[in-house]
Amino acid sequence: MEKEKTKKKIDIKRIVSALIGFPLVAIIMVLGNKYIVDVAMAIIAGIAIHEYLNAVSKKANPVRWLAYLSCVSIAFIHIVPAKFIPTIGFIAIPTILLILFLQIILTNMKTTFSDIAYTFLGICYVVFFSMCIAIVRGMENGKVLIWYAIIAAWGTDIFAYLIGKRFGKHKFSKISPNKSIEGCIAGIIGTIIFTIGFTYVMNIAFNMQISLIKTTIIGLVLSIIGQIGDFAASSIKRDVEVKDFGNLIPGHGGMLDRIDSLLFIAPFAYVLLSLI
């Protein structure tokens, strides 16, 4: 009985951290221009990639200098003319892979394939996905559209956590034993409710004409993707045998623990939100 009570106990530190963090995100995303957002995302990505590299260092010796340098590039994404961004993004991935294999050659294989594999995954996962957040914010009406990604990530997390803690009985996957099927479903439903409410308010308050049907579908899809992203981060932590990527945010772990689902959502949000 005591174990059951412990299981159902809500983590107050987690809630307090979320309440403090939300206004900071709102200030940056709403009041900051796209250049400020770019710099903010570069810093966030830098912290997240540092946590990732420290975690995977148990399994490999990642190429840190390239990972950190990649984070810096986010700060300059909107200095480049918009028409060149897709081209740069297309060539960036093979260029990074080329540099990583060159590292193996120049170090006479002191840097191993495993080292560059972990590094390459980290850059794609943390840096490029973080860059997508900045790109969504830089879109036309980006101050509004970015919130669909944030709502999908945090709305899912809030509802899945609260409902899962109270009613979760059926475990979803051994990858993340604390997550339940009930919580996952609640996360999707909660995101849809938040998305409909947000769209309605934006349409009324700012005389916008955002489609409720489209945004509801987008909310549904992004919520599912966000939960996959959460499980993906958990699978990495299980592989390298760490509980959290860091301890920066009380109740949540590290920066990467906090934004893992948002990172996965970001590139898909860019594509889907381009439709509305």
Steps between C-alpha positions, in 0.01 A plus 500: 500500500787732584660432162174588328482833685856580400420418140203737495681791666532803275850646472458858627848602382404395148190721507682801650777474239241491222320806640828694515622381161183577306510882547867506395420311180200726437709817538765377256256364242251790509710809577830396344563542129621209288866585562455491876316169468785365284758590766279358776460173309877484438559528876231242580639264236850552642385398848303204364783370280741532793269280708467253214876479445564445870241221506631313194862542611443178697476319168722706270730800470283744300649776285402786729648794309285435193186450708549830682588684180180370341299654785655841435373488141139522625562860611565600137219312325298814418801707400517278193248600228189283535528361147838343584393330826364179333822466296720550806293252698529245220878527474564528875432135585737341244762767585485414870524129418798572275676692780433219746652236272791736435550506878541121493757527221702784656512335842609170344185334636546624858156645433284198426188442295306464826625844607380673185172303495404630845616849401307502175182382670537774764546773240200385296282444806588805709647762266300461179173443684569806720565697184155400377347668808674824404388460138134451601522812719644691203210405271225745409275517809770299676416660835167319482599183314787408735246449777343207319833317539539610863140406585545158340815436705406647836126437476568133439750490784267670750193288428696175466675564831196603702258238365765231484593555864138479610346242269788330319482122542615357168869546424579615147859383454792378710704776337328741738326298775337804663295578188158343464259451212245710690752782532595488132135519393434783746797688358351486150153605618644782711705630210196502271301695763782752545545531122130566436487755782814677380378515140163634609661775711740600220217520248286714729767720657705571187237448230695209353345226291691193611317177416380317810486173310857528370645606834313222681653244264840665540465491878415129487794415274751713690392356834564146374837603354592674825433185700713299259772760555467456874541123466795556264680706766423232759647232273824700475516540879442128547774417251756719681358411843407843636175601668502858368719691258570757773366669813459857382122514546359364829240230442583471131871419482712679242420738217484209255257315727273804487504557125538145367143476367505858364815419304330211320190710439682801350585376146155344455339817638682705235362284220145476638473864603611607154166363384302756703 
